[in-house]
């Protein structure tokens, strides 16, 4: 049995930032476990720029952003194991893992940070009808093939879903000489960032078909074409609206799911809205001493936000290890109401707050001329004006901790006051 003060599961941007922050807060005996062959996580295949604008105030590629944290981890001499798969995690913070060098290992930790990231929805998850030929990829798989392995996935491409990875791959494939025929999106609005729609689709004259979906895949050995149909307000295909596209590849960018098999093994309570653990102001889950951060909690737009959240988890884990957290005080629930899909964190312990409390949220619909309203019990304590709100872009509301400690509400709720609209860029 190996013993550590802190074990971080996942060596991507969240895990690296959490481990580094925990070391800065005094935790010495730290182990990072990463199942891939190298640290850095998904950033290693994200060779486009646009990372680091919030954290470093400059544009970096994904590998450059990851390398800054890898270098800091190495300078701090924080121990890590790559090519190591975590098989099991228990409520008493015992971890079972395996790798080629050590074989099967068991690790006991005073605290654990979960930073496993997320995975892509596949064709099976969305049940597209048709044959099962080669040439159907998730967008992230195609990104790895092109950027890491050096393989071209196709020449005539249709993309289903307007998630950020799909939008970025539309541009990447175009730059590699492929023809991206269209990006179809089931919803009447894009699920990606506005900047990616502009930079990856508009700049390359790639059509975005809102309220459309793929209703058939054709081909025996390889994809030969797909059928795209318009959908109604109930998201059902409209008969007679079908259009045929001759292509050899279909990319799926239809959503990400937090990677939470280990969370379930530890009996951590999950939020059905996010698919990730329910966390408090320190990013601690429902199991005492187990923390979570990054895309394993909820899917982020920007890696900078992942880093900030991971730093909060690393500091929270350090406070827990050094017994500087008041564990038993009642938690105040944070409840999403009209127009709000989810809020992170889902509850807070007011006496543990310092400085500011950042609430991350997504809305359920597209709004314009809107306000994000924060209510403490029955009193509205803050309103944040937004000219535009969309489910594809995460919002942040900052509250003053001193105000929370003064009014000491029993419940905090958020709702949207604004005009719902159908959205198309």
C-alpha positions as a Markdown table, in Angstrom:
| # | Residue | x | y | z |
|---|---|---|---|---|
| 1 | Unk | 0.0 | 0.0 | 0.0 |
| 2 | Unk | 1.4 | 3.4 | -1.1 |
| 3 | Unk | 0.5 | 6.4 | 1.1 |
| 4 | Unk | 0.1 | 10.0 | -0.1 |
| 5 | Unk | -1.4 | 13.1 | 1.3 |
| 6 | Unk | -3.0 | 13.9 | -2.0 |
| 7 | Unk | -3.7 | 11.8 | -5.1 |
| 8 | Unk | -4.9 | 13.6 | -8.3 |
| 9 | Unk | -6.5 | 11.3 | -10.9 |
| 10 | Unk | -6.0 | 12.8 | -14.3 |
| 11 | Unk | -2.9 | 14.6 | -15.7 |
| 12 | Unk | -4.7 | 17.0 | -18.0 |
| 13 | Unk | -5.1 | 20.8 | -17.5 |
| 14 | Unk | -7.3 | 20.3 | -14.5 |
| 15 | Unk | -5.2 | 17.7 | -12.7 |
| 16 | Unk | -1.9 | 19.6 | -13.3 |
| 17 | Unk | -3.3 | 22.9 | -12.1 |
| 18 | Unk | -4.9 | 21.3 | -9.0 |
| 19 | Unk | -1.7 | 19.5 | -8.0 |
| 20 | Unk | 0.4 | 22.6 | -8.5 |
| 21 | Unk | -2.0 | 24.7 | -6.4 |
| 22 | Unk | -2.1 | 22.1 | -3.6 |
| 23 | Unk | 1.8 | 22.2 | -3.5 |
| 24 | Unk | 1.7 | 26.0 | -3.3 |
| 25 | Unk | -0.7 | 25.6 | -0.3 |
| 26 | Unk | 1.7 | 23.4 | 1.6 |
| 27 | Unk | 0.9 | 19.8 | 0.5 |
| 28 | Unk | 4.2 | 18.0 | 0.0 |
| 29 | Unk | 3.3 | 14.4 | -0.7 |
| 30 | Unk | 1.4 | 14.5 | -4.0 |
| 31 | Unk | 0.9 | 11.9 | -6.7 |
| 32 | Unk | -0.7 | 12.5 | -10.2 |
| 33 | Unk | -2.0 | 9.5 | -12.1 |
| 34 | Unk | -2.5 | 9.8 | -15.9 |
| 35 | Unk | -3.8 | 7.0 | -18.1 |
| 36 | Unk | -2.2 | 8.4 | -21.3 |
| 37 | Unk | 1.4 | 8.1 | -22.2 |
| 38 | Unk | 2.2 | 11.7 | -21.4 |
| 39 | Unk | 0.9 | 14.6 | -19.3 |
| 40 | Unk | -1.3 | 17.3 | -20.8 |
| 41 | Unk | -4.5 | 15.5 | -21.6 |
| 42 | Unk | -6.7 | 16.6 | -24.5 |
| 43 | Unk | -4.6 | 19.8 | -25.0 |
| 44 | Unk | -1.9 | 17.9 | -26.7 |
| 45 | Unk | -4.1 | 17.4 | -29.7 |
| 46 | Unk | -5.5 | 20.9 | -29.7 |
| 47 | Unk | -2.8 | 22.5 | -31.9 |
| 48 | Unk | -4.9 | 25.6 | -32.7 |
| 49 | Unk | -4.4 | 28.9 | -30.7 |
| 50 | Unk | -6.7 | 30.8 | -28.5 |
| 51 | Unk | -5.8 | 29.2 | -25.1 |
| 52 | Unk | -4.5 | 31.2 | -22.2 |
| 53 | Unk | -6.1 | 34.6 | -22.8 |
| 54 | Unk | -7.4 | 34.8 | -19.3 |
| 55 | Unk | -4.6 | 33.1 | -17.4 |
| 56 | Unk | -1.5 | 34.2 | -19.3 |
| 57 | Unk | -2.9 | 37.2 | -21.2 |
| 58 | Unk | -1.6 | 35.8 | -24.5 |
| 59 | Unk | -2.7 | 33.4 | -27.1 |
| 60 | Unk | -1.2 | 29.9 | -26.9 |
| 61 | Unk | -1.7 | 26.6 | -28.6 |
| 62 | Unk | -3.1 | 23.7 | -26.5 |
| 63 | Unk | 0.4 | 22.0 | -26.2 |
| 64 | Unk | 2.0 | 25.3 | -25.3 |
| 65 | Unk | -0.6 | 25.9 | -22.6 |
| 66 | Unk | -0.2 | 22.4 | -21.2 |
| 67 | Unk | 3.6 | 22.6 | -21.2 |
| 68 | Unk | 3.6 | 25.6 | -18.9 |
| 69 | Unk | 1.9 | 23.6 | -16.3 |
| 70 | Unk | 4.0 | 20.5 | -17.0 |
| 71 | Unk | 7.2 | 22.5 | -16.5 |
| 72 | Unk | 5.9 | 23.9 | -13.2 |
| 73 | Unk | 5.0 | 20.4 | -12.0 |
| 74 | Unk | 8.5 | 19.2 | -12.9 |
| 75 | Unk | 10.1 | 22.2 | -11.2 |
| 76 | Unk | 8.1 | 21.5 | -8.0 |
| 77 | Unk | 9.2 | 17.8 | -8.2 |
| 78 | Unk | 5.6 | 16.6 | -7.9 |
| 79 | Unk | 5.5 | 12.8 | -8.4 |
| 80 | Unk | 3.4 | 11.5 | -11.3 |
| 81 | Unk | 2.8 | 8.2 | -13.1 |
| 82 | Unk | 1.7 | 8.1 | -16.8 |
| 83 | Unk | 0.3 | 5.1 | -18.7 |
| 84 | Unk | -1.5 | 4.3 | -15.4 |
| 85 | Unk | -5.1 | 3.3 | -15.4 |
| 86 | Unk | -7.2 | 3.8 | -12.2 |
| 87 | Unk | -9.5 | 0.8 | -11.8 |
| 88 | Unk | -11.3 | 1.6 | -8.6 |
| 89 | Unk | -11.7 | 4.3 | -5.9 |
| 90 | Unk | -13.4 | 3.7 | -2.6 |
| 91 | Unk | -15.2 | 6.0 | -0.1 |
| 92 | Unk | -12.4 | 5.6 | 2.3 |
| 93 | Unk | -10.0 | 7.1 | -0.3 |
| 94 | Unk | -8.2 | 3.9 | -1.4 |
| 95 | Unk | -7.3 | 3.8 | -5.1 |
| 96 | Unk | -6.5 | 0.7 | -7.1 |
| 97 | Unk | -4.5 | 1.3 | -10.3 |
| 98 | Unk | -2.4 | -0.7 | -12.8 |
| 99 | Unk | 0.5 | 0.0 | -15.1 |
| 100 | Unk | 3.2 | -1.9 | -16.9 |
| 101 | Unk | 6.0 | -1.0 | -14.5 |
| 102 | Unk | 4.3 | -1.5 | -11.1 |
| 103 | Unk | 1.6 | -3.9 | -12.0 |
| 104 | Unk | -1.4 | -3.7 | -9.7 |
| 105 | Unk | -1.0 | -1.1 | -7.0 |
| 106 | Unk | -3.1 | 0.2 | -4.1 |
| 107 | Unk | -2.8 | 3.8 | -2.9 |
| 108 | Unk | -4.1 | 5.3 | 0.3 |
| 109 | Unk | -4.7 | 9.1 | 0.3 |
| 110 | Unk | -5.7 | 11.7 | 2.8 |
| 111 | Unk | -7.5 | 13.5 | 0.0 |
| 112 | Unk | -8.3 | 12.8 | -3.7 |
| 113 | Unk | -9.0 | 15.2 | -6.6 |
| 114 | Unk | -10.9 | 13.8 | -9.5 |
| 115 | Unk | -9.8 | 15.4 | -12.8 |
| 116 | Unk | -10.7 | 12.7 | -15.4 |
| 117 | Unk | -12.2 | 15.1 | -18.0 |
| 118 | Unk | -15.0 | 14.1 | -20.3 |
| 119 | Unk | -15.8 | 11.9 | -23.3 |
| 120 | Unk | -17.7 | 12.3 | -26.5 |
| 121 | Unk | -21.1 | 11.0 | -27.3 |
| 122 | Unk | -21.0 | 8.5 | -30.1 |
| 123 | Unk | -23.3 | 7.4 | -32.9 |
| 124 | Unk | -24.8 | 4.7 | -30.7 |
| 125 | Unk | -25.7 | 7.3 | -28.1 |
| 126 | Unk | -27.8 | 9.4 | -30.6 |
| 127 | Unk | -29.1 | 6.5 | -32.6 |
| 128 | Unk | -28.6 | 7.7 | -36.2 |
| 129 | Unk | -30.3 | 5.2 | -38.6 |
| 130 | Unk | -28.5 | 3.8 | -41.6 |
| 131 | Unk | -25.7 | 1.4 | -42.4 |
| 132 | Unk | -22.5 | 1.0 | -40.4 |
| 133 | Unk | -19.7 | 1.8 | -42.8 |
| 134 | Unk | -16.2 | 3.1 | -42.1 |
| 135 | Unk | -15.9 | 6.9 | -42.1 |
| 136 | Unk | -18.0 | 7.8 | -39.1 |
| 137 | Unk | -15.8 | 9.5 | -36.4 |
| 138 | Unk | -16.3 | 11.6 | -33.3 |
| 139 | Unk | -14.8 | 15.0 | -33.9 |
| 140 | Unk | -12.2 | 14.5 | -31.1 |
| 141 | Unk | -11.1 | 11.2 | -32.7 |
| 142 | Unk | -10.6 | 12.8 | -36.0 |
| 143 | Unk | -8.7 | 15.6 | -34.3 |
| 144 | Unk | -6.3 | 13.1 | -32.8 |
| 145 | Unk | -5.9 | 11.2 | -36.1 |
| 146 | Unk | -4.9 | 14.4 | -37.9 |
| 147 | Unk | -3.0 | 16.3 | -35.3 |
| 148 | Unk | -1.2 | 13.5 | -33.4 |
| 149 | Unk | -1.2 | 10.4 | -35.7 |
| 150 | Unk | -0.8 | 12.2 | -39.0 |
| 151 | Unk | -3.8 | 10.5 | -40.7 |
| 152 | Unk | -6.3 | 12.3 | -43.0 |
| 153 | Unk | -9.8 | 11.1 | -42.1 |
| 154 | Unk | -11.6 | 12.0 | -45.4 |
| 155 | Unk | -12.0 | 14.4 | -48.3 |
| 156 | Unk | -15.7 | 15.2 | -48.4 |
| 157 | Unk | -17.0 | 15.9 | -44.9 |
| 158 | Unk | -20.3 | 16.4 | -43.2 |
| 159 | Unk | -20.3 | 17.4 | -39.5 |
| 160 | Unk | -23.3 | 16.7 | -37.2 |
| 161 | Unk | -23.4 | 19.0 | -34.2 |
| 162 | Unk | -21.9 | 22.5 | -33.7 |
| 163 | Unk | -19.9 | 21.8 | -30.6 |
| 164 | Unk | -16.6 | 23.6 | -30.4 |
| 165 | Unk | -14.5 | 20.6 | -31.4 |
| 166 | Unk | -16.7 | 20.1 | -34.5 |
| 167 | Unk | -16.4 | 23.8 | -35.5 |
| 168 | Unk | -12.6 | 23.7 | -35.0 |
| 169 | Unk | -12.3 | 20.5 | -37.0 |
| 170 | Unk | -14.3 | 22.1 | -39.9 |
| 171 | Unk | -11.6 | 24.7 | -40.2 |
| 172 | Unk | -8.8 | 22.2 | -39.6 |
| 173 | Unk | -10.0 | 19.8 | -42.3 |
| 174 | Unk | -10.5 | 22.7 | -44.8 |
| 175 | Unk | -6.9 | 23.8 | -44.2 |
| 176 | Unk | -5.8 | 20.2 | -44.9 |
| 177 | Unk | -7.5 | 20.3 | -48.3 |
| 178 | Unk | -10.8 | 18.6 | -47.5 |
| 179 | Unk | -14.2 | 19.9 | -48.5 |
| 180 | Unk | -16.6 | 20.5 | -45.5 |
| 181 | Unk | -20.0 | 20.4 | -47.1 |
| 182 | Unk | -22.1 | 21.5 | -44.1 |
| 183 | Unk | -22.4 | 21.6 | -40.4 |
| 184 | Unk | -25.8 | 20.4 | -39.2 |
| 185 | Unk | -27.2 | 21.4 | -35.8 |
| 186 | Unk | -30.3 | 19.8 | -34.3 |
| 187 | Unk | -31.1 | 22.9 | -32.1 |
| 188 | Unk | -32.1 | 26.3 | -33.4 |
| 189 | Unk | -28.9 | 27.7 | -32.0 |
| 190 | Unk | -25.3 | 26.7 | -32.0 |
| 191 | Unk | -23.8 | 24.8 | -29.1 |
| 192 | Unk | -20.4 | 26.3 | -29.7 |
| 193 | Unk | -18.7 | 29.6 | -29.0 |
| 194 | Unk | -19.6 | 32.5 | -31.2 |
| 195 | Unk | -16.0 | 33.2 | -32.0 |
| 196 | Unk | -15.6 | 29.6 | -33.3 |
| 197 | Unk | -18.7 | 30.0 | -35.5 |
| 198 | Unk | -17.2 | 33.1 | -37.0 |
| 199 | Unk | -13.6 | 32.0 | -37.3 |
| 200 | Unk | -14.1 | 28.4 | -38.3 |
| 201 | Unk | -17.3 | 28.5 | -40.4 |
| 202 | Unk | -18.0 | 32.0 | -41.7 |
| 203 | Unk | -14.4 | 32.7 | -42.6 |
| 204 | Unk | -14.3 | 29.6 | -44.8 |
| 205 | Unk | -17.8 | 29.8 | -46.2 |
| 206 | Unk | -19.0 | 26.6 | -44.5 |
| 207 | Unk | -22.8 | 26.5 | -44.1 |
| 208 | Unk | -24.3 | 26.0 | -40.7 |
| 209 | Unk | -27.7 | 24.4 | -40.9 |
| 210 | Unk | -29.6 | 25.1 | -37.7 |
| 211 | Unk | -32.6 | 22.9 | -36.8 |
| 212 | Unk | -31.3 | 20.1 | -39.0 |
| 213 | Unk | -30.0 | 16.6 | -38.3 |
| 214 | Unk | -28.7 | 13.5 | -40.1 |
| 215 | Unk | -31.5 | 11.0 | -40.7 |
| 216 | Unk | -29.6 | 8.4 | -42.8 |
| 217 | Unk | -26.1 | 7.2 | -43.4 |
| 218 | Unk | -25.4 | 5.3 | -46.7 |
| 219 | Unk | -22.5 | 3.1 | -47.7 |
| 220 | Unk | -21.3 | -0.5 | -47.3 |
| 221 | Unk | -17.5 | -0.5 | -46.8 |
| 222 | Unk | -17.1 | 3.3 | -46.6 |
| 223 | Unk | -19.6 | 6.2 | -46.1 |
| 224 | Unk | -20.9 | 7.3 | -49.6 |
| 225 | Unk | -23.4 | 9.8 | -48.4 |
| 226 | Unk | -25.8 | 11.1 | -45.7 |
| 227 | Unk | -29.3 | 12.5 | -45.6 |
| 228 | Unk | -29.9 | 15.7 | -43.7 |
| 229 | Unk | -33.5 | 16.7 | -42.7 |
| 230 | Unk | -35.0 | 19.8 | -41.2 |
| 231 | Unk | -36.6 | 19.3 | -37.7 |
| 232 | Unk | -39.7 | 20.9 | -36.2 |
| 233 | Unk | -40.1 | 22.5 | -32.8 |
| 234 | Unk | -40.3 | 19.1 | -31.2 |
| 235 | Unk | -36.9 | 18.2 | -32.9 |
| 236 | Unk | -38.6 | 15.6 | -35.1 |
| 237 | Unk | -37.6 | 15.3 | -38.8 |
| 238 | Unk | -40.0 | 17.0 | -41.2 |
| 239 | Unk | -41.0 | 14.7 | -44.0 |
| 240 | Unk | -40.1 | 16.1 | -47.4 |
| 241 | Unk | -37.3 | 18.3 | -46.1 |
| 242 | Unk | -34.6 | 15.7 | -46.8 |
| 243 | Unk | -31.4 | 16.7 | -48.7 |
| 244 | Unk | -28.7 | 14.3 | -49.9 |
| 245 | Unk | -25.0 | 14.9 | -49.4 |
| 246 | Unk | -22.4 | 12.9 | -51.2 |
| 247 | Unk | -19.5 | 12.5 | -48.8 |
| 248 | Unk | -17.0 | 9.9 | -47.5 |
| 249 | Unk | -16.9 | 11.0 | -43.9 |
| 250 | Unk | -19.3 | 12.0 | -41.1 |
| 251 | Unk | -18.0 | 13.7 | -38.0 |
| 252 | Unk | -20.0 | 13.8 | -34.8 |
| 253 | Unk | -19.8 | 16.8 | -32.5 |
| 254 | Unk | -22.9 | 16.0 | -30.5 |
| 255 | Unk | -21.9 | 16.7 | -26.9 |
| 256 | Unk | -19.5 | 15.7 | -24.1 |
| 257 | Unk | -20.2 | 13.7 | -21.0 |
| 258 | Unk | -18.2 | 13.9 | -17.7 |
| 259 | Unk | -16.1 | 10.8 | -17.2 |
| 260 | Unk | -17.6 | 9.6 | -13.9 |
| 261 | Unk | -17.4 | 5.8 | -13.6 |
| 262 | Unk | -14.9 | 6.3 | -10.7 |
| 263 | Unk | -17.1 | 8.9 | -9.1 |
| 264 | Unk | -20.0 | 6.4 | -9.1 |
| 265 | Unk | -17.7 | 3.7 | -7.5 |
| 266 | Unk | -17.0 | 6.0 | -4.7 |
| 267 | Unk | -20.7 | 6.6 | -4.2 |
| 268 | Unk | -20.4 | 10.3 | -5.0 |
| 269 | Unk | -23.7 | 12.0 | -5.7 |
| 270 | Unk | -24.0 | 13.2 | -9.3 |
| 271 | Unk | -26.0 | 16.2 | -10.6 |
| 272 | Unk | -28.5 | 14.9 | -13.3 |
| 273 | Unk | -28.2 | 18.2 | -15.1 |
| 274 | Unk | -24.4 | 18.2 | -15.5 |
| 275 | Unk | -23.7 | 14.4 | -15.3 |
| 276 | Unk | -20.9 | 15.4 | -12.9 |
| 277 | Unk | -20.4 | 15.4 | -9.1 |
| 278 | Unk | -22.3 | 17.8 | -6.9 |
| 279 | Unk | -19.7 | 20.1 | -5.4 |
| 280 | Unk | -19.4 | 22.9 | -2.8 |
| 281 | Unk | -17.5 | 26.1 | -2.6 |
| 282 | Unk | -14.2 | 24.1 | -2.2 |
| 283 | Unk | -15.0 | 21.8 | -5.1 |
| 284 | Unk | -15.5 | 19.0 | -2.5 |
| 285 | Unk | -17.9 | 16.3 | -3.5 |
| 286 | Unk | -20.6 | 14.6 | -1.4 |
| 287 | Unk | -17.8 | 12.2 | -0.1 |
| 288 | Unk | -15.7 | 14.0 | 2.5 |
| 289 | Unk | -12.1 | 14.5 | 1.3 |
| 290 | Unk | -12.8 | 13.8 | -2.4 |
| 291 | Unk | -12.7 | 16.8 | -4.6 |
| 292 | Unk | -13.4 | 17.3 | -8.3 |
| 293 | Unk | -12.6 | 19.9 | -11.0 |
| 294 | Unk | -12.7 | 20.6 | -14.7 |
| 295 | Unk | -14.7 | 18.7 | -17.3 |
| 296 | Unk | -15.4 | 15.8 | -14.9 |
| 297 | Unk | -17.7 | 18.3 | -13.0 |
| 298 | Unk | -19.3 | 20.1 | -16.0 |
| 299 | Unk | -18.2 | 20.7 | -19.5 |
| 300 | Unk | -16.3 | 24.0 | -19.9 |
| 301 | Unk | -15.9 | 26.4 | -22.9 |
| 302 | Unk | -12.4 | 27.6 | -22.0 |
| 303 | Unk | -9.4 | 25.8 | -20.5 |
| 304 | Unk | -8.7 | 29.0 | -18.5 |
| 305 | Unk | -11.9 | 28.4 | -16.6 |
| 306 | Unk | -10.8 | 24.8 | -16.0 |
| 307 | Unk | -7.6 | 26.0 | -14.6 |
| 308 | Unk | -9.3 | 28.5 | -12.2 |
| 309 | Unk | -11.6 | 25.8 | -11.0 |
| 310 | Unk | -8.8 | 23.3 | -10.5 |
| 311 | Unk | -6.8 | 25.8 | -8.5 |
| 312 | Unk | -9.9 | 26.2 | -6.2 |
| 313 | Unk | -10.0 | 22.4 | -5.8 |
| 314 | Unk | -6.2 | 22.2 | -5.1 |
| 315 | Unk | -6.5 | 24.9 | -2.4 |
| 316 | Unk | -9.6 | 23.2 | -1.0 |
| 317 | Unk | -7.9 | 19.8 | -0.8 |
| 318 | Unk | -5.0 | 21.5 | 1.0 |
| 319 | Unk | -7.3 | 23.1 | 3.5 |
| 320 | Unk | -9.0 | 19.7 | 4.1 |
| 321 | Unk | -5.6 | 18.0 | 4.6 |
| 322 | Unk | -4.5 | 20.6 | 7.1 |
| 323 | Unk | -8.0 | 20.6 | 8.8 |
| 324 | Unk | -8.7 | 24.2 | 7.9 |
| 325 | Unk | -12.2 | 23.6 | 6.6 |
| 326 | Unk | -15.3 | 23.6 | 8.8 |
| 327 | Unk | -16.9 | 20.4 | 7.5 |
| 328 | Unk | -20.1 | 20.0 | 9.6 |
| 329 | Unk | -21.7 | 23.4 | 9.1 |
| 330 | Unk | -25.0 | 23.3 | 7.2 |
| 331 | Unk | -24.6 | 23.8 | 3.4 |
| 332 | Unk | -26.7 | 26.4 | 1.6 |
| 333 | Unk | -28.2 | 25.0 | -1.6 |
| 334 | Unk | -27.8 | 27.0 | -4.9 |
| 335 | Unk | -30.9 | 26.4 | -7.0 |
| 336 | Unk | -31.4 | 27.0 | -10.7 |
| 337 | Unk | -34.7 | 28.5 | -11.6 |
| 338 | Unk | -36.4 | 30.0 | -14.6 |
| 339 | Unk | -34.0 | 29.9 | -17.6 |
| 340 | Unk | -31.0 | 28.4 | -15.8 |
| 341 | Unk | -29.9 | 24.9 | -16.6 |
| 342 | Unk | -27.3 | 24.3 | -13.9 |
| 343 | Unk | -25.1 | 26.2 | -11.5 |
| 344 | Unk | -21.6 | 25.2 | -10.1 |
| 345 | Unk | -21.2 | 24.9 | -7.2 |
| 346 | Unk | -24.5 | 23.4 | -6.2 |
| 347 | Unk | -24.1 | 24.3 | -2.5 |
| 348 | Unk | -21.8 | 26.4 | -0.3 |
| 349 | Unk | -20.8 | 26.5 | 3.4 |
| 350 | Unk | -20.9 | 30.3 | 4.1 |
| 351 | Unk | -18.3 | 30.2 | 6.9 |
| 352 | Unk | -15.7 | 28.8 | 4.5 |
| 353 | Unk | -16.0 | 31.6 | 2.0 |
| 354 | Unk | -13.2 | 34.1 | 1.5 |
| 355 | Unk | -13.1 | 37.0 | -0.9 |
| 356 | Unk | -15.5 | 36.3 | -3.8 |
| 357 | Unk | -17.7 | 33.4 | -4.7 |
| 358 | Unk | -17.9 | 32.6 | -8.5 |
| 359 | Unk | -21.0 | 30.9 | -9.7 |
| 360 | Unk | -20.7 | 29.2 | -13.2 |
| 361 | Unk | -23.9 | 28.6 | -15.1 |
| 362 | Unk | -25.6 | 27.7 | -18.4 |
| 363 | Unk | -28.9 | 28.9 | -19.6 |
| 364 | Unk | -31.7 | 26.8 | -21.1 |
| 365 | Unk | -32.5 | 29.0 | -24.1 |
| 366 | Unk | -31.3 | 31.9 | -26.1 |
| 367 | Unk | -32.1 | 35.3 | -24.6 |
| 368 | Unk | -31.4 | 38.9 | -25.6 |
| 369 | Unk | -31.5 | 42.0 | -23.4 |
| 370 | Unk | -31.4 | 39.7 | -20.4 |
| 371 | Unk | -30.4 | 39.9 | -16.7 |
| 372 | Unk | -29.0 | 37.1 | -14.6 |
| 373 | Unk | -30.7 | 37.6 | -11.2 |
| 374 | Unk | -29.4 | 36.2 | -7.9 |
| 375 | Unk | -31.9 | 35.8 | -5.1 |
| 376 | Unk | -31.0 | 35.2 | -1.5 |
| 377 | Unk | -34.1 | 33.6 | 0.0 |
| 378 | Unk | -36.8 | 36.0 | -1.3 |
| 379 | Unk | -34.6 | 39.0 | -1.9 |
| 380 | Unk | -32.8 | 39.8 | -5.1 |
| 381 | Unk | -29.2 | 40.7 | -4.2 |
| 382 | Unk | -27.6 | 41.0 | -7.6 |
| 383 | Unk | -28.5 | 41.5 | -11.3 |
| 384 | Unk | -26.0 | 41.1 | -14.1 |
| 385 | Unk | -27.1 | 42.5 | -17.5 |
| 386 | Unk | -26.2 | 40.5 | -20.6 |
| 387 | Unk | -27.2 | 41.7 | -24.2 |
| 388 | Unk | -27.1 | 38.0 | -25.2 |
| 389 | Unk | -27.3 | 34.6 | -23.5 |
| 390 | Unk | -26.9 | 31.2 | -25.2 |
| 391 | Unk | -26.7 | 27.6 | -23.9 |
| 392 | Unk | -23.5 | 27.3 | -25.8 |
| 393 | Unk | -21.6 | 29.8 | -23.7 |
| 394 | Unk | -21.0 | 29.5 | -20.0 |
| 395 | Unk | -21.7 | 32.5 | -17.8 |
| 396 | Unk | -20.0 | 33.6 | -14.5 |
| 397 | Unk | -21.6 | 35.6 | -11.7 |
| 398 | Unk | -19.3 | 36.8 | -8.9 |
| 399 | Unk | -20.7 | 37.4 | -5.4 |
| 400 | Unk | -19.1 | 39.1 | -2.4 |
| 401 | Unk | -18.5 | 36.6 | 0.4 |
| 402 | Unk | -18.9 | 39.3 | 3.0 |
| 403 | Unk | -22.4 | 39.9 | 1.8 |
| 404 | Unk | -23.2 | 36.2 | 2.1 |
| 405 | Unk | -21.9 | 36.1 | 5.6 |
| 406 | Unk | -23.9 | 39.2 | 6.6 |
| 407 | Unk | -27.3 | 38.1 | 5.2 |
| 408 | Unk | -26.7 | 34.3 | 5.8 |
| 409 | Unk | -29.5 | 33.0 | 3.4 |
| 410 | Unk | -31.0 | 29.6 | 3.7 |
| 411 | Unk | -31.2 | 29.3 | -0.1 |
| 412 | Unk | -29.6 | 31.0 | -3.1 |
| 413 | Unk | -31.3 | 30.9 | -6.4 |
| 414 | Unk | -30.6 | 32.2 | -9.9 |
| 415 | Unk | -33.0 | 33.0 | -12.7 |
| 416 | Unk | -33.1 | 34.7 | -16.1 |
| 417 | Unk | -35.1 | 37.8 | -16.8 |
| 418 | Unk | -35.1 | 38.5 | -20.5 |
| 419 | Unk | -36.6 | 37.9 | -23.9 |
| 420 | Unk | -36.4 | 34.4 | -25.4 |
| 421 | Unk | -35.5 | 34.3 | -29.0 |
| 422 | Unk | -34.5 | 32.0 | -31.8 |
| 423 | Unk | -30.9 | 32.4 | -32.6 |
| 424 | Unk | -28.9 | 32.2 | -35.8 |
| 425 | Unk | -25.6 | 33.9 | -36.6 |
